[in-house]
Amino acid sequence: MKRLAFIVCAWAVLASCVDNNVKKIGEAVVEEPEKEVATPASLVTIPSYDFSEFEAKYLQPEDDMTYVINFWATWCKPCIEEMPAFESLRKNYEAKKVKVVLVSLDLPKLLEKQVIPFVEKKGLQSEVILLDDPDANTWIPKVAEEWSGAIPATLIIKGDRSQFYEQSFTYETLEEAVNSI
């Protein structure tokens, strides 16, 4: 009986060591390539722009949209607290030609580890981009001369009119700012 138990245990150990990707053909051993399963690391893609690309695409609109451009970062608590206001505005004003663009000022090396997981976790539906231009002293005054560089900051543009806000928003104050322009 002990011998039978030993054989069963030995068989179980050997069976668990079998590599299912190896097949014996005659005396030769051929390894099958492992099957690749396409599982994207993330369904979210966030484009990265330097300031000149960002400026051309968002700061000089040639359409009749109202652009609400919010500058934020994952490490900025007031930015995170106001994020639901921008998401609500996007949802409620989409049919009124209002486009919300969330411009992350996080370091580019944090895109995969911090920004994308944050966007996924929060379920953000607004357009999110990363501004990758380390020369902030040059581009900050081009966004708004009065901008100190602090975030959160929001620029609202409609045609040739624009209004800059270096503050946090509630939904009500954000809606008021959009309607004023």
C-alpha positions, -999 to +999 in steps of 0.1 A: +000+000+000+029+024+008+044+015-025+012+024-044+010+058-025+046+065-034+040+058-071+009+080-071+027+108-055+057+104-078+034+104-108+017+136-096+050+154-091+063+144-125+030+152-142+031+187-127+066+193-142+055+185-178+059+215-201+028+216-223+046+237-249+071+209-257+062+179-280+084+149-287+087+139-323+106+107-325+138+114-305+138+151-311+123+177-288+106+207-305+094+237-286+063+253-298+063+291-297+042+306-269+010+320-281+007+357-276-025+370-262-032+405-271-041+422-239-035+459-240-019+474-210-044+501-212-074+511-233-066+548-226-041+566-249-030+601-240-012+621-267+018+641-257+025+675-272+052+701-269+039+737-266+041+746-302+019+716-312-004+723-283-007+760-292-015+752-329-041+726-320-059+742-290-050+779-285-058+790-320-091+774-328-107+781-362-141+767-355-171+778-335-164+756-305-159+769-270-127+753-256-124+748-219-088+740-213-079+729-178-043+726-167-039+700-139-017+673-125-023+640-106-004+654-076-025+685-073-053+680-048-074+710-058-071+699-095-084+664-086-112+679-064-125+701-093-123+673-120-159+662-116-170+697-125-152+695-158-166+661-165-201+673-158-196+703-180-184+681-208-215+659-205-240+687-201-226+710-228-215+686-255-244+694-277-237+731-272-203+729-289-182+730-258-151+709-257-133+702-225-095+695-227-077+683-196-040+692-200-018+671-177+013+689-165+027+657-149+062+646-159+063+626-191+079+596-173+048+594-151+024+590-181+022+552-180+025+548-142+004+577-129-016+596-155-032+568-175-041+548-143-056+580-129-077+586-160-089+550-161-097+550-123-117+582-126-134+572-159-126+605-175-143+610-208-130+645-216-100+647-239-068+643-219-034+653-232+001+656-217+019+689-222+056+678-225+075+710-227+100+717-199+105+754-208+075+766-188+089+800-184+085+805-221+051+790-226+032+800-195+029+837-205+018+826-239-012+808-224-020+839-203+003+868-193-013+869-158-006+832-151+018+827-123+022+790-133+001+777-104-025+750-110-053+744-113-057+769-141-083+771-168-084+789-201-118+793-219-116+802-256-144+810-281-133+825-314-110+854-307-122+858-271-106+841-242-107+843-204-081+829-180-087+816-144-061+807-119-085+791-094-105+760-086-140+756-099-172+741-087-197+731-114-217+762-109-188+786-111-174+768-142-208+769-159-210+806-152-175+812-166-184+793-198-217+811-202-200+845-197-178+840-228 
